Every structure is written in structure tokens, then in C-alpha cells.
Amino acid sequence: MPAPLATELSTAAVLPEGLLYIDGVLRRAEGDRTYDNIGPWTGKPVGIAADAGTLDVEQAIAAARRAFDTTDWSSNHEKRFTLVRRLYDLFEVNRDRLVDIARHEVGAPLVAVNRAQVANCLNSWRDLMDVYPELQWEKDYGVRETSFGKSQRTAHYEAIGVAAAITPWNFPLYVNAEKVVSALLAGCTVILKPAPDTPLAGAIFGELAAEAGFPAGVLNVITASDPAEAGELLVTDPRVDIITFTGSTAIGKHIVRQGAETMKRAFLELGGKSANVVLEDEPNFAQIVAQSILVFHAGQGCAVQSRLLVPRSRYEEAKQILKAAYDAFADKWGHFDDPACSMGPVVSQKQMMRVKGYVDLGVEEGATLLAGGNLRPDKGDGWFIEPTCFVDVTNDMRIAQEEIFGPVLVVIPFDDDEDAIRIANDSIYGLSGGVWSGDRERALRVAKSIRTGTVGVNGGTPINGDLPFGGYKHSGVGRAWGIEGIEEYLETKVIAYPV
């Protein structure tokens, strides 16, 4: 029996109301303002969320500042760890609710839910707790004699202060956990502002923090329908010490400019246009090319490998392999209840039309549409666009240079290893990538030559919660996850005294 399409999705599935969490209190927004939480599968409301305004944001900032300045949160390491672990345990208990949020609010298919959306959120959160004991809070630099005499020198590492976390809609539970948990473990107090499209993935942090017994003001959660207003207030307020942001490079640049007036630290994980390089000596060439089709979570990931680079000598072969792979996948996406489904809708109508605009642009630029490219209203009333692949692409085309953030793969030929490296590096981005070869040393040489933050060689996994993740160039500033991700929220103070 075929898996049910999105059109068979029950409209009775409604998520709980999302509330603000400010100064230890779960509540509605000022004036009881709410907004509809639209489900990507149906295009219809799946719940409502609090719609925060200026006064709500002001109260959240004041609460976070007071909690940092007047309590022992930043200095009581054991207390912090105990509460973060208690919060993690509550997330595990509420795993089914996380699944509902990822499915109905994010639009994630079950394969994505059971990997990056929920499982990876919790696994990576556990990784942060595992590395936390390795953090160094003090470092001895020993005694040194200068013209002023002998001094004993030590460095002390302490929380930077109030952290504002502005997060995206594509993997919201995972990114929210990265920012909230890292900042809390470092000793910061936190204001979480999730994306307007995915408010409940943020609101649940407030709800469960209240249940865990977090001190008032340590964690605050504000949701809002306006994509910019609350973020602008956080970025420009001098009481906020650091902005941690994941999203588009354009918004990241805006945050840096706006925060400069208060010398605010910015920790940014931004866009990508990552290259997957398959060398001609890869023994499983057909398999690797076929599995490169960009379908997982409809290509909505900053680290997806959306440029496939294949040898010119095998380019026609690669086209045939890809055509067969896309044909075989044609009936395997857009199924809400199929546990094997890896691709559903994109998150919103706006995003669907953005992706379709890039498909039309690719045709105008002279690329050949090998597969897909159409909107699919037959899949349901939500935001469906076909898995899409362009061939006969040159790297100077906009579809090869700009982040589409949808299920659109571009395939580019290269002449030799140096040409592949040149094409991979001919991008303003540098977030992720992959290299495949029958000769591991050759693959490692190519990988080391690509200017990017993470590279998987022959299927290796360079993204885990215990590893630093981030990008070169316009893909961001700083590193998330691992010890390095917690250290982003620390300041260094050097103390010396005469001996």
C-alpha cells in the first residue's frame, strides 16, 4: 500500500499554544497578542504563538541582565550543570512532543525527524554535557621576570554576560539547543528568539526550563511574528553582550553593523554553497553520484552539499546516473507518515517561491534542467516543490554561487584535481564539503586545499556535537558545538601579582 500523501494529513493535529518565558514566568505577550503558527504540510494553522512586542523584549533583556549581575549563575559551575542536565532529562521525557513540533511546525519528514531534527538535537546536547568537565576555567602562566620585577601570572575564563540567541527555522530544536546549552554552561544568561516560522521549537525551552526550576531571568524566550523587530532590539541594546545568530549571510552582516555601536560580540553561523567533489578513481562512482541528489529535508540546510563536482571525463555518465536516481525518487517524497520519507515541503510559501525563482533563473542562465523544477500542489495545500537538478552549469552562474536553501542541486564538471579545488574555492562561502576517491591520501590532499570549515572524506562525518562547527569567509565567525562552542561565550582575564 502506498504511503499517505500530505493531502491525507489530518487537519485535527494542533500543537499547544506557545508562551513567552520571561523572568521565570510563562505568559502571553503584552496585550494577549498571538499569531498563527502555519504548518508547511497543510498551509493551515497548526497552533498559535505569543506575539512579543517592544515591552516584552525590554522585560526579557532586563531580567537576563539582572540575573547575570546579581546572582551566582555565572560562578556556580555545579549549579549550572545540574540544571542543564535536568532540562535535558525533561527534553528526553518529552521526546514525542519534540517530534510533533518538528513534523507539524518545521515540516520535517520522518527521516529528518529521526535524525537531525530531534535525535541529533538530544545527542549533541549530551555531547556538550560530556565535554563540559574538560573546560579550563583558570590557566597558570607561571612566573616571569621583567624590568618591573617578578610576577606570577594566571588567566581566568568567565562568562561574557547576557547572550541573545537568534535562531533559524530549518533545524530549530538542534540550533536552539546548541546556543542555549553552550551559553548556559559558560555561565551566561540567555534570551532566545526563535524564527517566526518555528515558535514552538523555542517556546518549549521556556516551558521545560520553568519545570526544571531555572532561576528567574537565567533563560528567557520571546517569540514574535515580525522577523526583525525583536532581533533589532536585542542587537542594539547595550545590556546584551553577545549576539549568537544562525541564518543568512545578509542578516549576519546587518547584525555586525548594528551591533558595532555597542561593541557587541557577534558569533555567526551563516550561509553555504558547499561542494561535493567526486574524483574519477572513486570505486563506487555510480553509488556516490546517485546518493548526491539533494532531497534531505528539501535541501533546507546551511551545510548541504548543493554543488556536485564530477570529472569532465565522466560527466555524461554522471548525468545518466543522476537522471535515473531522480526518476527513482519521484514517488518517494511528500509522504507525511512514511518512515522512509526524507523530503517534505519547504517551510513557507515565501521560501517555496524563492526556490522556484532560482529554478526559473537557472533556466534563464542557460543551465539544463535534468530533473524537477515544478511546484507540486497535488501533494497538498502546503509548500511543495520538486527535487530539482541542473546540469551544464558553470560556476559563475548565480545558481552555482548563491545559496538557494531548497532541493536544488547543480552539477559542474572539472578537468583535474587542481581545477576541482579551484571551483570549490570559487565561492564567497566556506562551510562544508565532501571529497571522494579510491586513494585516501589524494582525497585528503584535496580536502585540505578546500577553504571550508568541515570536510567529509570518503563518507566521514565531520559534524558532531563534540566537534567545532563553523565556516570560512562569508559562512560565519566563530565555532559552534564542542568545547570551542562553549568558549565562544567566555572572556579572558589575566591577573598578575609580584612574587
SULDA-V975471 format. One line per field, one symbol per residue. burial: I if it has 24 or more other C-alpha atoms within 12 Angstrom, else O. Layout:
# SULDA-V975471
burial = ???
This chain:
# SULDA-V975471
burial = OOOOIIIOIOOOOIIIIIIIIIIIIIIIIOOOOIIIIIIIIIIIIIIIIIIIIIOIIIIIIIIIIIIIOOOOIIIOIOOIIOIIIIIIOIIOOOIOIIIIIIIIIIIIIIIIIIIIIIIIIIIIIIIIIOIIOOIOIOOOOOOOOOOOOOOOOOOOIIIIIIIIIIIIIIIIIIIIIIIIIIIIIIIIIIIIIIIIIIIIIIIIIIIIIIOIIIIIIIIIIIIIIOIOIIIIIIIIIIIIIIIIIIIIIOIIIOIIOIIOOOOIIIIIIIIIIIIIIIIIIIOOIIOIIIIIIIIIIIIIIIIIIIIIIIIOOIIOOIIOIIIOIIOOIOOIIIIIIIOIIIIIIIIIIOIIIIIIIIIIOIIOOOIIIIIIIIIIOOIIIIIIIIIIIIIIIIIOIIIIIIIIIIIIIIIIIIOOIOIIIOIIIIIIIIIIIIIIIOOOOIIIOIIOIIIIIIIIIIIOOIIIIIIIIIIIIIIIIIIIIIIIIIIIIIIOOOOOOOO
